[in-house]
């Protein structure tokens, strides 16, 4: 009975050691996994849509102001 108890205790210790090692590895590799992020092209498309929407919604005076600035820079 003493031998079985010792073997059982050793098995429990081995399993605990393996579980701790696995937890340590998971903790270390957690930072290495890429996070779920949108591709960069998606951000560029969103930015382009935003710029387009604001350009279409801008008042005509603003458009004339931009045209005047462009004309002034071409002259210089």
NORDAMO-V409716 format. One record per residue. PSI is psi as a letter, one per 40 degrees, with the letter a starting at -180 (NA if undefined). Layout:
# NORDAMO-V409716
PSI / PSI
This chain:
# NORDAMO-V409716
d / d / d / d / d / d / d / d / d / d / d / d / d / d / d / d / d / d / d / d / d / d / d / d / d / d / d / d / e / d / e / e / h / i / i / h / i / i / i / d / d / d / d / d / d / d / d / d / d / d / d / d / d / d / d / d / e / i / i / d / d / d / d / d / d / d / d / d / d / d / d / d / d / d / d / NA
